[in-house]
Amino acid sequence: MFSSRMIEIQSQMSERAVELLNLPEDQSCFLLDVGCGSGLSGDYLSEEGHYWVGVDISTAMLNVALDRDVEGDLVLGDMGEGMPFRAGTFDGCISISALQWLCNADKKTHSPPKRLYTFFSTLYSSLARGARAVFQLYPENSEQLELITSQAMKAGFSGGMVVDYPNSTKAKKFFLCLFAGVSANLPKVRKAWSGYLRTDLANMKGKSAKKGKDWVLEKKERRRRQGREVRADTKYTARQRRPHF
């Protein structure tokens, strides 16, 4: 059912998320996997010696996890309706490729801001004070990022966004790193050929989605190096156009 490439990518993203959790060394922790799906990310947690509970909205995916005989406990649930766990239960939380779905209104009764706040507030409660939650996600645009981070802040979290390989279209990965009950610096990140970006939640609100001239020139130069046809640079390159009324 799963290609070796898919399993490898899922394992790599899970490894990255756990690295950003900054868990105590040589110590088994009790972790929450939100949007656990078939349990591929849980497999990595088990390999690292951690105990885990996985939550997913899909009965079919959880049945696959059961068939695969994963070691974690599984819970059927909609993250937008909140996490049904006692306060302080978990030492940390990871989530791979799931959080962005809360930005969609799949039903008429769905309000993305309310569902995000319900999720983050109940997650905050279920984490031990000082614990971290790391979400790998695929945001569609900056508006989604602002929506997600604003609701996380409203629920009490601090933290920020770590972007690996920011200049690569295929390799770029977004990790939202949240701290429950404590203020802390963003986690150290793995060095990459294109570097990384770290943005505090408090500084994300109101950021423009528009790209600056340096970004446009860099992108054009990168395409030239790839042998692609690119328009020549002029004094009008990346200049903001006045709106027409």
Sequence and secondary structure as in RCSB ss.txt:
>XXXX:A:sequence
MFSSRMIEIQSQMSERAVELLNLPEDQSCFLLDVGCGSGLSGDYLSEEGHYWVGVDISTAMLNVALDRDVEGDLV
LGDMGEGMPFRAGTFDGCISISALQWLCNADKKTHSPPKRLYTFFSTLYSSLARGARAVFQLYPENSEQLELITS
QAMKAGFSGGMVVDYPNSTKAKKFFLCLFAGVSANLPKVRKAWSGYLRTDLANMKGKSAKKGKDWVLEKKERRRR
QGREVRADTKYTARQRRPHF
>XXXX:A:secstr
   HHHHHHHHHHHHHHHHHHT  TT   EEEEET TTSHHHHHHHHTT EEEEEES HHHHHHHHHTT SSEEE
E  GGG     TT EEEEEEES GGGGGS  STT  HHHHHHHHHHHHHHHEEEEEEEEEEE  SSHHHHHHHHH
HHHHTT EEEEEEESTT TTT EEEEEEESSS          TT EEEEEGGGTTT      HHHHHHHHHHHHH
TT       TTTT       
